Amino acid sequence: MTNHSVTLSIDSVSFQLKEPHPFDWLQKLGRVFCVFDQQDSGNLSFGIERQGRKKFVKYAGAPTVAYTGTPQEAITRLKQALPLYEALNHPHLIMLEEHFGVQNGYAAVFDWFDGECLHSHWSFPPPQKYTHPDSPFFRFRQLSVEERLRSLDCIFSFHVHVEASGYAAVDFYDGSILYDFKNNVTKICDIDFYQKKPFINTMGRLWGSSRFMSPEEFELGADIDARTNVFNMGAIAFALLGGERDRSYSKWETGEKLYKTALQAVQPERHERYASVAEFYAAWNAAATFNL
């Protein structure tokens, strides 16, 4: 958090910004019951309830404390991201209901999902994320292997859909995964950086968490494609079932065939990976039958 911040309050919920900002437009949407003000994306998010129905509102335009860019840059990025939620609509993706401009920014309204983010770094920064009994990631890792395999199935099947729709997943990591511990339901959120293919790395280091990124996501001019996404899916598997960056079999919690499938997915050499997420998913499902 920066040293220069102000505390605002809406419906008795307090949050921090770098400076005051108007939120009169929120009143028509309902009562604010929570605020997420520590994201570094430039977005400020609200949980809002009206007539017993909850919604999640993502807003760009406010000077958030953890964001280093300008509010206008955040507005532009949010506007660019919203067509992705429409193009990639899927049962495992949070659902965009509407979006609109307001006086000082832009708002997107999503259906509320009662899940917890597996990388809630503002509440449980590493190493607490991995060890604290209240950490969503720690609690997820205490679930049975079967429950975690079901969660991974949601993630993999969604990305088969992403691939078939002509997109490449960029900046997908455990912070993009929401898990409802009460009902054992997984949803994907925050696909704002996904790109229409073909997509070339014009940045050098792309957006994302290095824990899940392939070598080409650090390489200027590299193709970011299906094999890149295969690496990403394998890395997610190691995070949820194994030792994350430690990809030794001793840290793996399920069968050897699934381990070998995940290991092939994260090969540094692109040609040694599966050619597509669909191919990886088929191999994973075949290996899973031996795991039962």
N, C-alpha and C positions, 0 to 999 in steps of 0.2 A: 504494500500500500504506500502511496506517496505521502509525503509530509503535509502537503497542501490538499485538504479535502474538507467537504462540508457534509453534514448529516441532514438528510431529508426524511420526511415521514409521510406516508400515505396510508390511511385506514389503520393507523397505529403500528404500521410496519416501517422500521427505520432502515435506511441504506445510505451508502456513501457515494458521492461524486466529487469531481475536482472543483466544481462550482455549481450554483443553483441552476435548475432547468425546469421548464413548465411541464406538468403532467395532467392538465385539466381534462384532456381527451380520454384519459383512462376511466373516468367516472361512468361513462355510458356503457363500458364493457362489464362493470361489476365491481365487487369488493376485492381489493388486493389482500391476499393472505400470506404471500411470501415474495421475496425479491432475491434475485441472484445478481450481485453487483461486483463480483471479483473475477469475472472472465476477462481474458486478455484479448478478446476478439473485437472489442469496441461495442458489443451489444450489451444491453441491460435487459434482463428478463424478469417477468412477473408471473406469479400464479394468481389467477383471478377467478372468482366464483360469482355466479349470478343464477338465482332461482335453482340452487342445488346442483348446477352444472359447472365444472371447473374447466378452465382454459389456460394455455401457456402462451404468453405474449412475449415475443422477441422484438426489441426496439433498438434502432440505431439512430443516433443523433445526439445523445447525451454524452457529456465528457466523463467517461468512466475512469476509475482510478488506476486500473491495471493496463490500460490501453495506451500505446505509444503513438498511434496514428491520429489523424484528425477525425472529428465526427463525420465530416462529409465523405471521407474515405470509407468509414464504416457503413454509411447509408448506401453508397454505391455498391459495396460488396454484398450487403444484404439483398438489395434489389436484384443483383446478378444471380444470387443463390436461389431465390424463390422458384424460378422455373424448374429447377432440379427436382424439387419436391413434387411438382406436378408431373414432370416427365417420368420420374422413377417411383411413382405411387405404388405402394406394395403393403400387404398386411403387416410386415415386420418393420415398416418405416413409420415414424410419427406422422400424423396426417395434418397437412396444411388446410385450414378452413377458409381463410381470407387474408388479404393484405392491402394496406392503404397508406397514403401519405398523411401526415399531420403537420401542424405549423412548423415544427422544428426538426422533423425527422421522418422516419418510416417505420411502420409496425407490421408484424406478421403474427397472425393468430393461429395457433395449433390446438388440436384436441389434446386435452390433458392426459398424460399417462403417469400412473402412480408408481413410477420406477425410480431407482437410485442409480446415479452415475458411477460406473466402476472405477473411474479415475477422478474422484472429487478432491483435486489437489489443494483447493483452498481450505478444506476441512482436515484432510489427512495427507499432508505432503509426505513423500518418502523420507524416512523408512516407515513412518506410522501407517501408510497405506497398506503395507504388507503384514503388519504385526498387530495393529490396534483392533481389539475385538468389535468396535463399532464401525470400522472401516467397511464400506460396501465391498471393496475388492477382497479383503480378508474374509468376510462372510460368504462371498461367492465361492471362494476357494474351499470353504468348509462344506459346500453342497456335495452331494453324491456325484460320482463320475457320470452317472446316467443323466442327472439334471444338467450338468455342464455340457455334455454331449448334445442334449436337446437345444441348449442355448446356442452352441456353435452351429447347429443345423440351421437355425434361424438366420445366423450371420452369413453362412455360406450360401444358402438358397437366395437370400436377398442379393448377394453379389453375383450370382449366376444371372439374375434378372438385370442387374446393372450392366453386366457384360453384354447380354443379349440386346439391351436397349441402346448399345453403342457408346457407353461411357466408361471412363477409367476412374477408379476410386483413388482419391488423393486426400491425405490427412485423415485416414481412418485409423483409429487406435482405440484403446480401452475407454477413453473419454467419450467415444461415440456410442457406447453401449449403455443402455438403461435396463435395469433388471428389477422386476416386481417380485420381491421375496415372498409376499403373501400368496400370490397366484402363480408363481413360477412362470412368468412371461417375460420375454426379451423383446426389446424394441431398439431400432437404430435411430440415432438423432445426429444432427450436426453434419450433414453431407455437403456443406456450403462450398467446399473446394473441389468437388468432383468435376471432371472435365469431359467434354465431348471428344471422342476419338476421331482422327488421330491427334495425339497430344505429345508435344515435344517439351522436354525440360529446358526452359529458357532462363532458369534462375540459378542453376548450380545446386544449392541445397533447396529442395522443395519444402513446402509447408509439411509439417507432420512431426511425430515423435520418432526420434532415431531408433527407438526400441523396436519399431515395426517397419522400418524403411529399408528398401532394397538398395543395392549399390548404385543402380541407375538413377535413384532419386537424389543422389548427390552429384550426378554427372551432367554437366552442361551439354545440351544437344542430344541427350539420350531419349529414345522412345519410351514413353510411359504407357504400357499396354497391358494385355491380358497376363503376360508372364510376370509383370510387376505386381499385379493384383494377386496372382498365385502366391508370390512371396509374402505379401501382406496377410493373406489368409493363413498361411503356415505359421507366421509369427504370432498371430492371434491365438492359434491353437496352442503354441508353446506357452503363451502367457496364461491361458486359462486351464491348461492341463499339465504343464511342465514347469521348467525353471526359467521361463521367459528367455533372456539372452543366453542363459546356460542351457544349451540344447542337448545335454548328455542324457542318455537313457535312464540313468539313475534318478533323475528328477522327474521323469515322465510317470504319470499316474495311471495309465491304462495300457492297452495291449501293444505288442511289438509291431504288428502290421499298421496300426494307426500311427505309431511313432515313425516308422519308415516313410509313410505317406507324407506326414508333416515335414520330415527332414528333407525329402526330395523337393518339397515346395519352397524351402528357404535356401536352396543352393545359390551361392554367389554368382555362379555362371548361369546366365539366363537359359541357355539351351539345355541345361540339365534339369530344369524345372518342368512341371506340366505345362502344356502349351496354352491352356485356358483354365479359367475357374471352373467351367463346366466339366472339363476332364479331371481336374483335381477333385471336385465334388463327387464324381462317379467313383474315382479310386478310393476316396474316403469312405463312401457308403459301402463299397465292397469290402474294405478292411474292417468296417464296423460290424459286419455280420459275423466276423470271427471273434469279435470282442464280447459278444453276448453270452 
